[in-house]
């Protein structure tokens, strides 16, 4: 059976068995019968009392104050097994009160302890350099506290058993901020996020994800929009949830409008399309959900002051990958579980950056592009009037001026003339608007960086430009263009 001297370093050192007696008063050195403990220091009445050092056979030691045979007061304790060292207050041999614990594995704690564990207010720096200042209970972060993560994120709020739970504010290094409810270290409950891209979401969160966020972009209106030649048109846009409801909890997402023209090669002339595109201007056609391909086409917006540059549209299903597995697109690294964003901050004052003329920011899940016009064919696009005889012949051919369902246009000839080789005997009037035909309007989510790591799929709208006036349908294949409708 182990003796009292083997069970605790706080034994009453004056109690011993032969051989030898401990010093009574003054300074003395004493090795205990089991040889595990050795004491060097002050004595009083046969007990350790005053300043001294208790050494353990395994290399551990305590150096500091003793009172009546007990380790009480200020001292330093080193554990050989863990390599940890504590300096501070002791009560009955245990770290208790205020002190500093240095960890061999890295890290440091300074604050209050009870019975050798963190209890009360303190500051913990882990081996990665992350800093927590706040309340502890039973060695865990518990209560109110602030945490600075190694990626630059900062959290200020409630903790329960080492996890963020309750109400808290997370300020990310990229400029994003979340304020609201937490559960088990993720956003859960009511909360609002001001994303570094300018997107703001206010509403319910579950397991780190916004419940009422947008999942798709919808262009309102008929399946096919008919527009008169040279006329402008307006697009009304909604961001919708999976259930079809408008995502009114979202503000600030950036949407960009662009256009394409139907790309068709004539069966009789495999190398001829409705636009003969110069070699230096050729772009790969892209597929649309309407069963035909398009090539990029310019349009103008009233605030842009000119035509939008041609650019190949992005894939309708493009998504941004997330750097953090446990957030799936949400905030971040060590600070945010299930999420991460590219480092990009908001401008001073937290205001969203200005949008280009072909872009709009969403408010309460809605936005509008007003007074949009399709421009004339850009340089390098040579309109081909492959049938320059009777209009009736165009209706029976494989296609019209820009699409397979239209007739020869009743607008002025293209600047290069009416012949496929671009030659002509007379100088034509400049073209200031799109030729009649079939076009596609696209609305892309260009929010940067993507909100919660995800980009909405591209929305498409089939647009038909008619030379007869808005609301009049061009003839279908095989129809007589002169027949009444």
Number of C-alpha atoms within 10 A of each C-alpha: 4 7 10 14 19 15 9 12 21 20 18 18 22 18 14 15 11 8 8 11 14 23 19 15 14 14 16 15 15 17 16 20 14 12 12 14 21 17 21 17 21 22 26 17 14 19 21 34 23 20 17 22 21 23 19 17 11 11 10 18 20 22 20 21 22 28 18 17 21 20 29 22 19 19 22 20 22 19 15 14 9 11 12 17 19 22 20 21 23 28 19 18 21 18 29 21 20 20 21 21 23 17 17 12 11 12 16 20 21 20 21 23 28 18 15 18 16 28 22 20 21 21 21 23 19 15 13 10 14 18 19 21 20 21 23 27 18 15 16 16 27 22 21 19 21 21 21 20 20 15 14 14 23 21 22 20 21 24 26 18 15 16 17 27 21 20 20 21 20 23 20 26 21 21 19 24 20 21 20 21 22 26 19 17 18 25 32 22 20 16 20 22 21 22 28 29 27 27 24 22 25 20 17 20 22 14 17 26 20 24 16 21 24 22 16 19 23 19 18 11 11 10 11 13 17 20 22 17 23 19 16 14 15 11 17 13 20 23 25 20 18 12 9 13 13 21 24 21 19 24 20 24 29 21 24 19 25 24 25 27 25 25 21 21 17 15 11 9 9 9 9 16 23 25 22 18 19 12 9 7 10 13 15 10 18 17 16 19 12 10 6 12 17 21 24 24 26 21 24 22 21 14 12 13 10 14 19 20 14 16 14 17 19 14 13 19 9 13 13 15 16 21 19 19 15 18 22 20 25 26 32 26 22 17 25 25 22 25 24 27 29 16 12 15 17 17 12 7 6 14 11 19 12 10 13 13 18 22 22 21 21 20 19 18 23 22 20 17 19 14 14 17 21 27 19 19 20 16 9 14 17 21 24 24 23 20 18 14 10 9 17 14 16 27 23 17 17 17 25 28 24 27 21 22 21 28 30 25 21 14 13 14 19 21 17 20 21 20 16 20 12 15 12 13 8 9 12 14 12 12 15 12 16 23 26 26 26 24 26 24 21 22 24 23 25 19 20 17 20 23 26 26 22 19 23 24 19 22 19 22 23 19 20 24 27 25 22 15 15 15 13 14 16 22 18 16 18 14 16 16 20 10 7 6 8
